[in-house]
């Protein structure tokens, strides 16, 4: 393996969406398809001086010394995957994520928060979609490949991470561009009530328990009970402020 980039590194993570079900339906065809998938991705990585430092199943973890090289590799790989004929499999949809950060190496491998962030970024996307963190976007925005563009998807809260991430999507005219909303809880206080089932005051406790178990797609371990209680407390405080008379001095 080539030497791993050090200093500020751009990570590219990839995996096939729904690969387990594809294996179940097309076990023999998937063996051939996976080999072709690996070849397309590796070719794009090598052509742009990336270094594969970890693989698992159909997933690639790649490091680049250049953010632009990482983006170009992702673009080339997505184009190759999109135009490939996977018959009898309808398609192989690969999601990708890019994040740039200063890195720490230990025993010949990367570790720490940058890997967590790019992994969480990958998890919120869809097959065929390539997502960028703000850190990567800032490095490549002024030097994008011809016909490529970046679409702003807004700020999102990623699972287990304290700091939210402003996410961008790589778009090109020859690639799919329309995807469902990202699998994140973007604004917990605003979206919780619209997302979770509502309970009337006369519903039994079993229904209350079901409400507590309400979860967003792709985030099965989120329990909203504590968030709901905070929402109630904010509402109580808001009502209390409305009832409180204003002093003349408070008006200036």
Buried (B, 14 or more C-beta within 10 A) or exposed (E): EEEBBEEBBBBBBBBBBEBEEBBEEBEEBBEEBBEBBEEBBBBBBEEBBBBBBEBEEBBBBBBBBBBBBBBBBBBBBBBBBBEBEBEEBEBBBBBBBBBBBEBEBEEEEBEEBBBBBBBBBBBBBBBBBBBBBBBBBBBBEEEBBEEBBBEEBBEBBBBEBEEBBBBBBBBBEEBBBEBEEBBBBBEBEEEBEEBBEEBEEEEEEEBEEBBBEBBBEBBEEBEBEEBBEEBEEEEEEEEEEEEEEEEEEEEE
